[in-house]
Amino acid sequence: MNDQVGGNPKRARFQALCQSLRPDLLRFAFWLSRDLALAEDVVQETMLRAWKAQDSLLNEAAAKPWFLTIIRREYARSFERKRLATVDVDELIAREEPMLAAAQDQDLAELRAALFKLPEEYREPLVLQVLMGYSTAEIAAELELSNAAVLTRLFRGRKQLRTMCGEDTRLDPEE
Amino acid sequence: MNCTEYRRSILADPRDANPGLRLHRDACDDCSGYTERLLRFESRLERALRVNAPADADARVVPLRARTARTSNRALRMRRGWLAMAASVLIIVVVAGSLWLAAPHPSLAADVVAHMAGEPQAWARTDVPVPPSELAQVLRDSRMRLNPDAGMVSYARSCPFRGHQVPHLVVQTEMGPVTVMVLVHESVGKPVPFDEEGYRGVILPVAGHGSLAVLARGHTADLNAVTHIAARVQGAIVWTG
């Protein structure tokens, strides 16, 4: 990202912030949408909106959750605008194969494919917890759910994922 | 707390540090083993989620980019498709040629081997593990933890390497002491075996976390065994950030 900040420190700082966060934001948007092109659009639009609303970001340490909230809204907007058709997950997996492939690790590629098949209501809290390091309370606040509902989704999500990946689930508790 | 409650809790949050959970785990062998297996799965899950995010040279924020030029990335991508395809072919030829000519991996291996010369005492055979707090401190800067599956760690230092502080560990294994260097800032595209200056080892790619160098002393060291140990250590790493 070549920066032509022209000596504007505020802009330069914001640009640097976006650059540092972009990989994680893109990963989050990718797992949300399961579509790299859409994820890139959403992240780009998120940065535009964030730039315009940057005065509302009082603490740069809180930038990541702030961006993630904007990404979720932006993704929802793109969903409304395009009225995305129901998609075949296997087609999605084939289309995003370059992102899902894991050199030297077929297990990882299979796990990624399983994540694609996981319903969004389970996938999203899992991504927030495992990838973004959110606590249960933070996930609950972001998704506007109770703590108990978040824990249930995380439990079901992991259980389904383990089953899809052929893990030994004999000791997993029932619902 | 019974086993069902415990497993239900850690399936929802395997990193939950609730003291009640720890008490149950310490007292229940089944749940302790279950937790270890779950944490291994969790480590794989984290690596699976950490897909490589492609860099985007066009990624800018307003007003660096004119509002009128806010055509969607998708449309731009289609328009530039043919040009990109032609450029890709050229890039592949240039990159492949450059990689072949530059052959950077042996130099990384050479640097790892060179680093060994500075800490010969690390190679001692011993059954004394490094204190857990000391190990945790060394690994913390690389945002990782190490499960006991890796084997007994007898040496742990944070060492300068190519401009970064990296964990330098020695693990006591069935083939004797084996050195592990966690190189989060050094990437390799595929496993790179090496045999240099009396050391044999392998550098493994670690998706999203650079690479892992694992080596044993002696030209007679079994490279297959080293590679097996390297995979075991890699599987025992839990990335925390």
Interface residues (C-beta under 8 A of the other chain):
Chain A: M1 N2 D3 Q4 V5 R11 F14 Q15 C18 Q19 R22 P23 D24 L26 R27 F30 W31 L36 A37 L38 E40 D41 V43 Q44 M47 L48 A50 W51 K52 M99 L100 A102 A103 Q104 D105 D107 L108 L111 R112 L115 L126 V127 Q129 V130 L131 G133 T136 L151 T152 L154 F155 R158 K159 L161 R162 C165 E167 D168 L171 D172 P173
Chain B: T4 R7 R8 S9 L11 A12 D13 D30 Y34 R37 F41 E42 R44 L45 E46 R47 A48 L49 R50 V51 N52 A53 P54 A55 D56 A57 A59 R60 V61 V62 P63 L64 R70 S72 N73 R74 R77 G189 K190 P191 L204 P205 A207 G241
